[in-house]
Structure formats: C-alpha cells, structure tokens
Amino acid sequence: MAELAVRCAGVNLRNPFLLASGVWGESGESLAGAWSAGAGGVITKSIGSVPRPGYPNPTIEAYERWGLLNAMGLPNPGIDEYPREIEIARRAGATVIGSIFAGDPEEFARLAVRMAATGVVALELNLSCPHAEGFGTEVGGTPENVEKVVRAVTKAVTIPVIAKITPNTGDAAGLALAAQRGGASAVSAINTLRALAIDVHLRRPVLSHGLGGLSGPAIKPVGLACVWQIFEKVTIPVIGVGGIASAQDALEYVMAGARALEVGTQVTFDGIGVFGRLATDLSRLLDELGFARLEDAVGVAHRASSVPPE
Ligand SMILES: Cc1cc2nc3c(=O)[nH]c(=O)nc-3n(C[C@H](O)[C@H](O)[C@H](O)COP(=O)(O)O)c2cc1C
C-alpha cells in the first residue's frame, strides 16, 4: 500500500487527513474520537481570549449532501478553560494543532503563547472566518494584516504556525505569500465562502446572523483553485481544505499542491468513520496510479500542465 505518512509544517503526520477546525465539537473527547477513528491529526475549534456564546439559532443550514451554510459566531469556552480539553486529546495520543482567533496582532501573540503552552504541536491562525465581526476575515482580509499577525505570532512562539487563508478576497495567493513573509511554516486554504440563504415565507435570512459561510463538496473547485494558485506563489507547504469527501477529492488537492488535507463537513455528514475510509481509499488510489508515496504526488498537476501536448 502506498505510504501516506507526511511531514508538513515541521510536524510528522501518520496520514494527511486532519480534522478541520470547528466541525466536530470542541471537546477533548471529540478530538480524541477523531484520532482513534484514524485522523492523521486534529485541529481544535478556534479558541479566543475569552468565552463567547456565539450567535443565537439558527446557525446552520444543510443542503442535502453538497454543502453546509453556517454562522456559528465562533462560540468557544475561551483559553482559560480550554487546556483541559487539549489534555484529554493528547492523553489519547492525538497529534493536536491548536486553532486561535483574535482581533489584532498583539492579542493573537498573547493567545498563541497560551495555546502553545498546552503542548499542541502547531498553531493554526483563523484569519478567515467570514461571519464574526472584528475577527477572522476582518483581521486577515489584507496581505498587510496577515503579515503583521503572523509575524507577531511567530516572534512569540517556537512551534510551527499555520495561517488559515480566506477565499473571499479573490487573492488567496497574495494572502498566503504575506503569511510566508511573516514567517508561517504553512498555509491552509480555504475557510468557508461567504454565502446567504433566504427563507421566503419568513421574508428574512435563514440564519440568525444573516450572512454565513458555505462549506462541503460545493466549494471543492474553489478550494482547489486557491491551493493551485498558492502553490505557484509560495515555497512553504500548503494544506488543502474545502469539500473533501473522497480519496479522489483528496488526490486532486494533493496534485494541485497540498501536502496535507483537512476534512470538515464530510465528518458531519458521515461521522468520524470517514477518516479510516479516506486513508484506505487514498492509499489504494495512489497504488493504482503508480505512486509509492503520497509525497510523490504533491503538485504533479503543475508539472503536467507545463508539458506541451504531443
Ligand atoms: C460548523 C462549522 C464550524 C466551523 N468552525 C471553524 C472554526 O472555529 N475555525 C476555523 O478556522 N474554521 C472553522 N470552520 C471552517 C472549516 O474548518 C473548513 O475550513 C471549511 O468548513 C471547509 O472545509 P469542509 O468543506 O471540509 O467543511 C467551520 C466550518 C463549519 C461547517
């Protein structure tokens, strides 16, 4: 069977499939469960400096099996409470990446120090949530801000820093390049696409917050395009995320340039059993296509496209 273990952002992963931030609860038990089910690593819910209740319901709308629209409002227990959850996941042996969000570079740096102290192997900076006022895309929506935040965090901690990039500005590659300039060890792309649903009977948006973020299979082509463009601009590893539901989806991301992958919405559709299935299927698919190791397939679609047709 083809080798799925990869090294990405200075972290050894037993396979490339990471639990994406925020989609499978925030408890230590749920992170440990994803690890036991075969995830290559788990990313925590994005954690802030203080507890946040998030927005009132409704916060999620599901579209059969092709997408989810959400505006949760970054509910989380805050960094004072959260280390005990990380401890539960770490005791289960999980490779844990800590996701954080903050309103400015100084707050990011302070929070990063607290999160790093929990023993996570890397940090993922949420610079890309499309629906939380004062956070996410409002902080990470320009290259200048991305660079400032990443620089502040990389100065404050010694563990690898991953910048999670938004697709909503139209220039994910420019944001990724800024993250690299700031010292990021990797970038992950993409967070959700800004989106809206209207309830025609109630004559108002379906979600209490109005605008939300779209995830799931519907956004895979957008995620792939972002990873493709980012891979052409940066030298740090790219982590692909957005609509991965099958080994074929995963390999598309890898061939576009991703070295590791995050799976979110499909976990909510299929449960954590999806991790075992994806790993087995991807290893088999790589075998069929003649790749001995996942790493050999990273970015190959770029080389193929530069070969003139015969
Ligand atoms: C319900 C829900 C909650 C999410 N919460 C977070 C979060 O806290 N932090 C974050 O960086 N991304 C969050 N995301 C975005 C996902 O991590 C991921 O980037 C996005 O859903 C695309 O991947 P997918 O199509 O596999 O779900 C959330 C997504 C969903 C659907």
The ligand as an SDF file (V2000), in Angstrom:
LIG
                    3D

 31 33  0  0  0  0  0  0  0  0999 V2000
  -19.9910   24.3480   11.5720 C   0  0  0  0  0  0  0  0  0  0  0  0
  -18.6410   24.8210   11.1640 C   0  0  0  0  0  0  0  0  0  0  0  0
  -17.8060   25.4350   12.1120 C   0  0  0  0  0  0  0  0  0  0  0  0
  -16.5310   25.8730   11.7520 C   0  0  0  0  0  0  0  0  0  0  0  0
  -15.7330   26.4520   12.6930 N   0  0  0  0  0  0  0  0  0  0  0  0
  -14.4740   26.8570   12.3530 C   0  0  0  0  0  0  0  0  0  0  0  0
  -13.5970   27.4010   13.3300 C   0  0  0  0  0  0  0  0  0  0  0  0
  -13.9100   27.5000   14.5240 O   0  0  0  0  0  0  0  0  0  0  0  0
  -12.3700   27.8130   12.9110 N   0  0  0  0  0  0  0  0  0  0  0  0
  -11.9490   27.6920   11.6000 C   0  0  0  0  0  0  0  0  0  0  0  0
  -10.8070   28.0810   11.2870 O   0  0  0  0  0  0  0  0  0  0  0  0
  -12.7550   27.1510   10.6620 N   0  0  0  0  0  0  0  0  0  0  0  0
  -13.9990   26.7370   11.0120 C   0  0  0  0  0  0  0  0  0  0  0  0
  -14.8070   26.1730   10.0600 N   0  0  0  0  0  0  0  0  0  0  0  0
  -14.3010   26.0130    8.6750 C   0  0  0  0  0  0  0  0  0  0  0  0
  -13.7370   24.6060    8.4500 C   0  0  0  0  0  0  0  0  0  0  0  0
  -12.6470   24.3200    9.3070 O   0  0  0  0  0  0  0  0  0  0  0  0
  -13.2910   24.4240    6.9720 C   0  0  0  0  0  0  0  0  0  0  0  0
  -12.2860   25.3680    6.6640 O   0  0  0  0  0  0  0  0  0  0  0  0
  -14.4410   24.6140    5.9920 C   0  0  0  0  0  0  0  0  0  0  0  0
  -15.6460   24.0760    6.5120 O   0  0  0  0  0  0  0  0  0  0  0  0
  -14.1520   23.9770    4.6340 C   0  0  0  0  0  0  0  0  0  0  0  0
  -13.9020   22.5930    4.7520 O   0  0  0  0  0  0  0  0  0  0  0  0
  -15.0390   21.4540    4.5330 P   0  0  0  0  0  0  0  0  0  0  0  0
  -15.7100   21.7440    3.2250 O   0  0  0  0  0  0  0  0  0  0  0  0
  -14.3140   20.1570    4.5800 O   0  0  0  0  0  0  0  0  0  0  0  0
  -16.0010   21.6070    5.6820 O   0  0  0  0  0  0  0  0  0  0  0  0
  -16.0910   25.7250   10.4050 C   0  0  0  0  0  0  0  0  0  0  0  0
  -16.9320   25.1070    9.4600 C   0  0  0  0  0  0  0  0  0  0  0  0
  -18.1790   24.6550    9.8190 C   0  0  0  0  0  0  0  0  0  0  0  0
  -19.0380   23.9870    8.7790 C   0  0  0  0  0  0  0  0  0  0  0  0
  1  2  1  0
  2  3  1  0
  2 30  2  0
  3  4  2  0
  4  5  1  0
  4 28  1  0
  5  6  2  0
  6  7  1  0
  6 13  1  0
  7  8  2  0
  7  9  1  0
  9 10  1  0
 10 11  2  0
 10 12  1  0
 12 13  2  0
 13 14  1  0
 14 15  1  0
 14 28  1  0
 15 16  1  0
 16 17  1  0
 16 18  1  0
 18 19  1  0
 18 20  1  0
 20 21  1  0
 20 22  1  0
 22 23  1  0
 23 24  1  0
 24 25  2  0
 24 26  1  0
 24 27  1  0
 28 29  2  0
 29 30  1  0
 30 31  1  0
M  END
$$$$
